[in-house]
């Protein structure tokens, strides 16, 4: 295992915050947390972790979000000896087809996306349906930093420090009924600010749709992210709210969520609709089941280059077997891919 989800009470000597840093954190909060949104790393992280934030671009989070990020439980889940992917790679090499098909298009085009105010419709088989403002959804939550591996179905990977909270906490808040078996997620549809949705060549029937089984969503590793690298999510990475399911291929982690529906039947997802033979509902990382056009046994860890390809073996469930394998004990993973 490369990454282990420890109990909240677990703590090693290396995780203890030095007194000087703890006091600087108290001073920071007392002075107001808006500075976090203006860029740079949190002042209370351990010195050993500081480099991960050295190249972080300034943010523009609203004050309420900056304040909530300031109270994040840092290093709640760590990546052991894994190197954190540089911020510039994580924010300038990604897929967000609403802003274009090339890897650099999201960073180039997502500035037009308006993320404040933002609301999410929660409906279907829930006791408390409604339209919730993002601030209202986040107020009851304790944000945590979760450093997860991200494995794309295209066979490249990263290690990213997300800031978010378990989906299970939100589900308990809205009270799924006994009929709820799956969750359907939907991305914003806004062709005016999302040029990829205006393209005549796009194969996607917008809005983008993804889904999970309810027990998958309740797993402690599954989170809704509102930040990364110590700041709010950049637009190109799915601001202001995205799903992160680290044992699945990256396309399952839907971005810029505007609707969460609890449903009784398995939802039809976007990539299933386009090519079901290539992109199944589960999309669990599996080095033993190849994509029809390339192997999934290996991956290219970013950053990489011609003389340093940084290729490594892919792990089952992206290295999270201990936490999630039991979810699929009754499935044939070559059939239910």
The 8 nearest C-alpha neighbors of each residue, nearest first, counted from 0:
[[1, 2, 318, 3, 319, 321, 320, 314],
 [0, 2, 318, 79, 78, 3, 81, 80],
 [3, 1, 78, 0, 79, 77, 4, 318],
 [2, 4, 5, 1, 0, 76, 77, 319],
 [3, 5, 76, 2, 6, 220, 77, 322],
 [6, 4, 3, 9, 7, 76, 75, 8],
 [5, 7, 8, 9, 4, 10, 75, 3],
 [6, 8, 9, 5, 75, 10, 4, 76],
 [7, 9, 6, 10, 5, 11, 75, 4],
 [10, 8, 6, 7, 5, 11, 14, 75],
 [11, 9, 14, 8, 12, 15, 7, 13],
 [12, 10, 14, 13, 9, 15, 8, 16],
 [11, 13, 14, 15, 10, 16, 9, 17],
 [12, 14, 11, 15, 16, 10, 45, 47],
 [15, 13, 11, 12, 10, 16, 45, 74],
 [16, 14, 12, 13, 17, 11, 10, 45],
 [15, 17, 21, 14, 18, 20, 45, 44],
 [18, 16, 20, 19, 21, 15, 45, 22],
 [17, 19, 21, 20, 22, 16, 23, 15],
 [18, 20, 22, 21, 17, 23, 16, 24],
 [21, 19, 23, 43, 22, 17, 18, 24],
 [20, 22, 18, 24, 23, 19, 16, 17],
 [23, 21, 25, 19, 24, 20, 18, 26],
 [22, 24, 26, 20, 25, 21, 27, 19],
 [25, 23, 27, 21, 43, 22, 26, 20],
 [26, 24, 22, 28, 27, 23, 29, 21],
 [27, 25, 23, 29, 24, 28, 30, 22],
 [26, 28, 24, 30, 25, 29, 23, 31],
 [29, 27, 31, 25, 30, 26, 32, 24],
 [28, 30, 26, 27, 31, 25, 32, 24],
 [29, 31, 27, 28, 26, 32, 25, 33],
 [32, 30, 28, 29, 33, 27, 34, 66],
 [33, 31, 66, 34, 28, 35, 65, 69],
 [32, 34, 35, 62, 65, 36, 31, 66],
 [35, 33, 37, 36, 32, 38, 31, 65],
 [36, 34, 33, 37, 38, 32, 65, 41],
 [35, 37, 58, 60, 59, 34, 38, 65],
 [38, 36, 58, 34, 57, 35, 59, 33],
 [57, 39, 37, 58, 36, 35, 56, 40],
 [40, 38, 55, 57, 52, 41, 35, 56],
 [39, 41, 52, 229, 42, 38, 53, 49],
 [42, 40, 43, 44, 229, 35, 39, 69],
 [41, 43, 44, 40, 24, 23, 20, 27],
 [44, 42, 20, 24, 41, 21, 45, 23],
 [45, 43, 42, 41, 48, 46, 49, 73],
 [46, 44, 48, 47, 49, 43, 16, 20],
 [45, 47, 49, 48, 44, 50, 43, 20],
 [48, 46, 45, 49, 50, 44, 51, 13],
 [49, 47, 45, 46, 50, 51, 44, 52],
 [48, 50, 46, 51, 47, 52, 44, 45],
 [51, 49, 53, 52, 48, 47, 46, 54],
 [50, 52, 49, 53, 48, 83, 85, 228],
 [53, 51, 40, 55, 50, 54, 49, 228],
 [52, 54, 50, 51, 55, 49, 40, 39],
 [55, 53, 52, 86, 56, 87, 85, 51],
 [56, 54, 52, 53, 86, 39, 57, 228],
 [55, 57, 38, 54, 58, 39, 86, 87],
 [38, 58, 56, 37, 39, 55, 36, 59],
 [57, 59, 36, 37, 38, 60, 56, 230],
 [60, 58, 36, 37, 61, 57, 231, 38],
 [59, 61, 36, 65, 58, 231, 64, 62],
 [62, 60, 64, 63, 65, 59, 36, 33],
 [61, 63, 65, 33, 64, 66, 60, 32],
 [62, 64, 66, 65, 61, 67, 134, 60],
 [65, 63, 67, 66, 62, 61, 60, 68],
 [66, 64, 62, 68, 36, 67, 33, 63],
 [65, 67, 32, 69, 63, 64, 68, 62],
 [66, 68, 64, 69, 70, 65, 63, 71],
 [69, 67, 65, 71, 70, 66, 64, 142],
 [68, 70, 66, 67, 71, 32, 65, 35],
 [69, 71, 68, 67, 72, 66, 142, 141],
 [72, 70, 142, 68, 143, 69, 73, 144],
 [71, 73, 143, 75, 144, 142, 70, 74],
 [72, 74, 144, 75, 71, 143, 44, 145],
 [75, 73, 76, 144, 77, 145, 72, 146],
 [74, 76, 144, 73, 145, 143, 72, 77],
 [77, 75, 145, 74, 146, 4, 144, 78],
 [78, 76, 146, 74, 79, 2, 145, 75],
 [79, 77, 2, 81, 146, 80, 1, 147],
 [78, 80, 81, 77, 1, 2, 3, 82],
 [79, 81, 78, 82, 1, 77, 2, 83],
 [82, 80, 78, 79, 83, 158, 1, 77],
 [81, 83, 84, 80, 158, 78, 79, 51],
 [84, 82, 158, 159, 85, 51, 81, 160],
 [83, 85, 158, 157, 159, 82, 86, 89],
 [86, 84, 87, 88, 83, 89, 51, 54],
 [85, 87, 89, 88, 55, 54, 90, 84],
 [86, 88, 90, 85, 89, 91, 54, 55],
 [89, 87, 91, 90, 86, 85, 92, 302],
 [88, 90, 86, 87, 91, 92, 85, 84],
 [89, 91, 87, 88, 92, 86, 236, 106],
 [92, 90, 88, 103, 106, 87, 89, 93],
 [93, 91, 102, 88, 103, 90, 89, 94],
 [92, 94, 102, 91, 95, 90, 103, 89],
 [93, 95, 102, 96, 105, 92, 100, 101],
 [96, 94, 97, 105, 98, 93, 99, 235],
 [97, 95, 99, 98, 100, 195, 94, 105],
 [96, 98, 195, 193, 196, 95, 99, 194],
 [99, 97, 195, 105, 96, 193, 194, 108],
 [98, 100, 195, 96, 104, 97, 101, 105],
 [99, 101, 96, 102, 104, 98, 94, 195],
 [102, 100, 104, 103, 99, 94, 105, 96],
 [101, 103, 92, 93, 104, 94, 100, 105],
 [102, 104, 101, 91, 92, 106, 105, 107],
 [103, 105, 107, 99, 101, 106, 102, 108],
 [106, 104, 235, 98, 108, 109, 107, 103],
 [105, 107, 235, 104, 91, 103, 108, 109],
 [108, 106, 104, 105, 109, 103, 110, 98],
 [109, 107, 105, 110, 106, 104, 98, 111],
 [110, 108, 111, 105, 235, 112, 234, 106],
 [109, 111, 112, 108, 234, 107, 106, 235],
 [110, 112, 109, 192, 113, 108, 193, 191],
 [113, 111, 192, 110, 109, 114, 234, 193],
 [112, 114, 115, 111, 116, 192, 110, 117],
 [113, 115, 117, 116, 239, 112, 238, 234],
 [116, 114, 117, 113, 61, 239, 118, 133],
 [115, 117, 114, 118, 132, 133, 113, 134],
 [118, 116, 115, 133, 114, 132, 119, 239],
 [117, 119, 132, 133, 131, 130, 257, 120],
 [118, 120, 257, 258, 131, 130, 121, 132],
 [119, 121, 130, 258, 129, 257, 131, 259],
 [122, 120, 259, 128, 129, 260, 258, 130],
 [121, 123, 128, 260, 120, 125, 129, 261],
 [122, 124, 261, 260, 125, 262, 128, 121],
 [123, 125, 261, 176, 179, 175, 262, 178],
 [126, 124, 175, 176, 174, 127, 123, 128],
 [125, 127, 174, 175, 173, 128, 176, 124],
 [126, 128, 173, 125, 174, 129, 172, 122],
 [129, 127, 122, 121, 125, 126, 173, 123],
 [130, 128, 121, 120, 131, 122, 127, 119],
 [129, 131, 120, 119, 121, 118, 132, 128],
 [132, 130, 119, 118, 129, 120, 133, 135],
 [131, 133, 118, 135, 134, 117, 119, 136],
 [134, 132, 136, 118, 135, 117, 137, 131],
 [133, 135, 137, 132, 136, 138, 63, 64],
 [136, 134, 132, 138, 133, 137, 131, 139],
 [137, 135, 133, 134, 138, 132, 131, 139],
 [136, 138, 134, 140, 135, 139, 133, 141],
 [137, 139, 135, 140, 136, 134, 67, 141],
 [140, 138, 137, 136, 141, 135, 168, 172],
 [141, 139, 137, 138, 142, 164, 168, 136],
 [140, 142, 143, 164, 71, 139, 72, 70],
 [143, 141, 71, 163, 164, 140, 72, 162],
 [144, 142, 72, 71, 162, 163, 75, 73],
 [143, 145, 162, 73, 74, 75, 161, 72],
 [146, 144, 76, 161, 160, 75, 147, 143],
 [147, 145, 160, 77, 159, 76, 78, 161],
 [148, 146, 159, 158, 145, 245, 149, 160],
 [147, 149, 158, 157, 245, 159, 150, 146],
 [148, 150, 157, 156, 158, 245, 147, 249],
 [151, 149, 156, 248, 249, 155, 148, 152],
 [152, 150, 249, 248, 153, 155, 154, 156],
 [151, 153, 248, 154, 150, 249, 250, 155],
 [152, 154, 151, 155, 150, 293, 295, 298],
 [155, 153, 298, 152, 151, 299, 295, 156],
 [156, 154, 299, 298, 151, 300, 153, 150],
 [155, 157, 150, 300, 149, 151, 299, 301],
 [156, 158, 149, 301, 84, 300, 148, 159],
 [159, 157, 148, 83, 84, 147, 149, 146],
 [158, 160, 146, 147, 161, 83, 84, 157],
 [161, 159, 146, 228, 227, 145, 144, 147],
 [162, 160, 227, 145, 144, 226, 146, 159],
 [163, 161, 144, 226, 227, 143, 224, 225],
 [162, 164, 224, 142, 223, 225, 143, 222],
 [163, 165, 142, 222, 223, 143, 166, 224],
 [166, 164, 222, 167, 168, 221, 219, 223],
 [165, 167, 222, 169, 168, 223, 221, 216],
 [166, 168, 217, 170, 165, 169, 171, 216],
 [169, 167, 171, 166, 170, 165, 172, 164],
 [170, 168, 172, 166, 171, 167, 173, 165],
 [171, 169, 167, 172, 173, 168, 174, 166],
 [170, 172, 174, 168, 169, 173, 167, 175],
 [171, 173, 169, 170, 174, 168, 127, 167],
 [174, 172, 127, 170, 171, 125, 126, 175],
 [173, 175, 126, 171, 125, 172, 170, 127],
 [176, 174, 125, 124, 179, 126, 173, 170],
 [175, 177, 125, 178, 124, 179, 174, 126],
 [176, 178, 179, 175, 124, 180, 125, 263],
 [179, 177, 176, 263, 180, 124, 262, 175],
 [180, 178, 263, 262, 124, 261, 177, 176],
 [181, 179, 263, 213, 262, 212, 178, 264],
 [182, 180, 212, 213, 262, 211, 179, 261],
 [183, 181, 261, 211, 210, 260, 262, 213],
 [182, 184, 210, 260, 259, 209, 266, 261],
 [185, 183, 259, 209, 208, 258, 210, 260],
 [184, 186, 208, 258, 256, 207, 257, 206],
 [187, 185, 256, 207, 255, 257, 206, 254],
 [186, 188, 257, 255, 189, 256, 206, 185],
 [187, 189, 206, 186, 190, 205, 196, 193],
 [188, 190, 191, 192, 193, 187, 196, 194],
 [191, 189, 193, 196, 197, 192, 194, 188],
 [190, 192, 189, 193, 194, 197, 196, 111],
 [191, 193, 111, 112, 190, 189, 194, 109],
 [192, 194, 190, 98, 97, 195, 191, 196],
 [195, 193, 197, 98, 196, 190, 192, 97],
 [196, 194, 97, 98, 99, 198, 197, 193],
 [195, 197, 190, 97, 194, 198, 193, 205],
 [198, 196, 194, 195, 190, 199, 193, 191],
 [197, 199, 200, 195, 201, 196, 194, 99],
 [198, 200, 201, 197, 196, 202, 195, 203],
 [201, 199, 198, 202, 197, 203, 195, 196],
 [202, 200, 203, 198, 199, 196, 195, 204],
 [203, 201, 200, 204, 273, 199, 205, 198],
 [204, 202, 201, 205, 269, 273, 207, 206],
 [203, 205, 206, 202, 207, 269, 201, 196],
 [206, 204, 207, 203, 188, 196, 208, 269],
 [205, 207, 188, 186, 204, 208, 187, 185],
 [206, 208, 205, 186, 269, 185, 209, 204],
 [209, 207, 185, 268, 269, 184, 206, 186],
 [210, 208, 268, 184, 183, 251, 253, 269],
 [209, 211, 183, 182, 184, 266, 268, 212],
 [212, 210, 182, 181, 215, 213, 216, 183],
 [211, 213, 181, 215, 214, 180, 182, 216],
 [212, 214, 181, 216, 180, 215, 182, 211],
 [213, 215, 217, 216, 212, 218, 326, 180],
 [216, 214, 212, 218, 213, 217, 211, 326],
 [215, 217, 213, 214, 218, 221, 166, 211],
 [216, 218, 167, 214, 215, 213, 219, 166],
 [217, 219, 215, 216, 220, 221, 214, 167],
 [220, 218, 221, 165, 217, 167, 222, 166],
 [219, 221, 218, 222, 244, 165, 245, 4],
 [222, 220, 244, 219, 218, 165, 216, 243],
 [223, 221, 165, 166, 164, 243, 224, 242],
 [222, 224, 242, 163, 241, 164, 166, 243],
 [223, 225, 163, 241, 162, 226, 240, 222],
 [226, 224, 240, 163, 232, 239, 231, 162],
 [227, 225, 231, 232, 162, 230, 224, 161],
 [226, 228, 161, 162, 229, 160, 230, 232],
 [229, 227, 160, 230, 52, 161, 55, 226],
 [228, 230, 227, 40, 41, 226, 52, 231],
 [231, 229, 226, 227, 228, 36, 58, 232],
 [230, 232, 226, 225, 60, 227, 233, 58],
 [233, 231, 226, 238, 225, 227, 239, 236],
 [234, 232, 236, 235, 238, 231, 237, 90],
 [233, 235, 238, 236, 237, 109, 232, 110],
 [234, 236, 105, 106, 109, 233, 237, 90],
 [237, 235, 234, 233, 238, 232, 90, 254],
 [236, 238, 254, 255, 241, 234, 235, 239],
 [239, 237, 234, 232, 240, 255, 233, 236],
 [238, 240, 225, 255, 114, 232, 237, 241],
 [241, 239, 225, 238, 255, 256, 224, 237],
 [242, 240, 254, 224, 237, 255, 223, 253],
 [241, 243, 252, 223, 253, 222, 224, 254],
 [242, 244, 252, 222, 221, 245, 223, 224],
 [245, 243, 221, 246, 247, 252, 242, 222],
 [244, 246, 247, 149, 243, 148, 147, 317],
 [247, 245, 316, 317, 244, 284, 319, 283],
 [248, 246, 283, 284, 245, 282, 244, 249],
 [249, 247, 151, 152, 150, 250, 282, 284],
 [248, 250, 151, 251, 252, 150, 247, 149],
 [249, 251, 252, 248, 253, 151, 152, 247],
 [250, 252, 249, 253, 248, 209, 247, 244],
 [253, 251, 242, 243, 250, 249, 244, 254],
 [252, 254, 242, 251, 241, 209, 250, 186],
 [253, 255, 237, 241, 256, 186, 242, 252],
 [256, 254, 237, 240, 238, 186, 241, 239],
 [255, 257, 186, 254, 185, 240, 258, 241],
 [256, 258, 119, 187, 186, 185, 120, 118],
 [259, 257, 120, 185, 119, 184, 121, 256],
 [258, 260, 184, 121, 183, 120, 185, 122],
 [261, 259, 122, 183, 123, 182, 121, 262],
 [260, 262, 182, 123, 124, 179, 181, 183],
 [263, 261, 179, 181, 264, 124, 123, 182],
 [262, 264, 179, 180, 178, 181, 265, 261],
 [265, 263, 262, 266, 181, 180, 179, 182],
 [264, 266, 181, 267, 263, 262, 212, 210],
 [267, 265, 268, 264, 183, 210, 181, 209],
 [266, 268, 271, 265, 272, 269, 209, 208],
 [269, 267, 209, 208, 271, 270, 266, 272],
 [268, 270, 208, 272, 271, 207, 273, 209],
 [269, 271, 273, 272, 268, 278, 274, 275],
 [272, 270, 275, 268, 274, 273, 269, 278],
 [271, 273, 269, 270, 274, 275, 268, 267],
 [272, 274, 270, 271, 275, 269, 203, 202],
 [275, 273, 271, 276, 277, 272, 270, 278],
 [274, 276, 271, 278, 277, 279, 272, 273],
 [277, 275, 274, 278, 279, 271, 291, 273],
 [276, 278, 275, 274, 290, 279, 291, 271],
 [279, 277, 275, 271, 270, 276, 274, 282],
 [278, 280, 336, 282, 281, 275, 271, 277],
 [279, 281, 282, 271, 278, 336, 268, 210],
 [280, 282, 283, 336, 279, 335, 247, 211],
 [283, 281, 336, 247, 279, 248, 280, 284],
 [284, 282, 247, 281, 285, 316, 246, 248],
 [285, 283, 316, 247, 317, 248, 246, 315],
 [284, 286, 315, 287, 288, 283, 316, 295],
 [285, 287, 296, 295, 288, 313, 315, 314],
 [288, 286, 285, 289, 296, 295, 315, 333],
 [289, 287, 286, 285, 333, 295, 290, 336],
 [290, 288, 294, 295, 291, 293, 287, 286],
 [289, 291, 293, 292, 294, 277, 295, 288],
 [292, 290, 293, 289, 277, 294, 276, 288],
 [291, 293, 290, 294, 289, 277, 295, 153],
 [294, 292, 290, 291, 289, 295, 153, 154],
 [293, 295, 289, 296, 290, 297, 292, 286],
 [294, 296, 286, 289, 297, 154, 290, 293],
 [295, 297, 286, 313, 294, 312, 287, 298],
 [298, 296, 312, 313, 295, 311, 310, 154],
 [297, 299, 154, 155, 311, 310, 313, 300],
 [300, 298, 155, 310, 309, 156, 154, 301],
 [299, 301, 156, 309, 155, 157, 310, 302],
 [302, 300, 303, 157, 156, 299, 84, 155],
 [301, 303, 300, 88, 84, 304, 85, 309],
 [304, 302, 308, 301, 309, 307, 300, 299],
 [303, 305, 307, 308, 306, 302, 309, 301],
 [304, 306, 307, 308, 303, 309, 302, 310],
 [307, 305, 304, 308, 303, 309, 310, 302],
 [306, 308, 304, 309, 303, 305, 310, 302],
 [307, 309, 303, 304, 310, 305, 306, 299],
 [310, 308, 300, 307, 303, 299, 311, 301],
 [309, 311, 299, 298, 308, 300, 297, 312],
 [312, 310, 298, 297, 313, 299, 309, 300],
 [311, 313, 297, 296, 298, 314, 310, 286],
 [314, 312, 297, 296, 286, 298, 311, 317],
 [315, 313, 317, 318, 316, 286, 312, 285],
 [314, 316, 285, 317, 318, 284, 286, 320],
 [315, 317, 246, 284, 319, 318, 320, 283],
 [318, 316, 314, 246, 315, 284, 319, 313],
 [317, 319, 314, 316, 0, 315, 320, 1],
 [318, 320, 316, 321, 322, 317, 246, 323],
 [321, 319, 324, 323, 322, 316, 318, 315],
 [320, 322, 319, 323, 324, 0, 325, 318],
 [321, 323, 320, 319, 324, 325, 220, 4],
 [322, 324, 320, 325, 326, 321, 319, 218],
 [325, 323, 320, 326, 327, 321, 322, 328],
 [326, 324, 328, 327, 323, 322, 321, 320],
 [327, 325, 324, 323, 328, 215, 214, 329],
 [326, 328, 330, 325, 329, 324, 323, 332],
 [327, 329, 325, 330, 326, 324, 331, 332],
 [328, 330, 327, 331, 326, 325, 332, 324],
 [331, 329, 327, 328, 332, 335, 334, 333],
 [330, 332, 334, 333, 335, 329, 327, 328],
 [333, 331, 335, 334, 336, 330, 327, 288],
 [334, 332, 331, 336, 335, 288, 287, 330],
 [333, 335, 332, 331, 336, 330, 279, 288],
 [334, 336, 332, 333, 331, 281, 330, 279],
 [335, 279, 332, 282, 281, 334, 333, 283]]
